[in-house]
């Protein structure tokens, strides 16, 4: 169960350009509830802003915290950047 899931920061240049994106991230929750690893699985961002959106999605996921669990678990979530 999530304890804290802060949202991503919108990349400023992408926001000024009106760009939107969805980024799918796979992450592993460790037994203490922290994120032990995270990676981008897919992204529909335009090439110009793809790295920015992916970086901010990963930064957000790495800050997430869950209740401690008995065994590490891997999951996927889609993060949307919309104005």
Order of alpha helices (4+ residues) and beta strands (2+ residues): beta-alpha-beta-beta-alpha-beta-beta
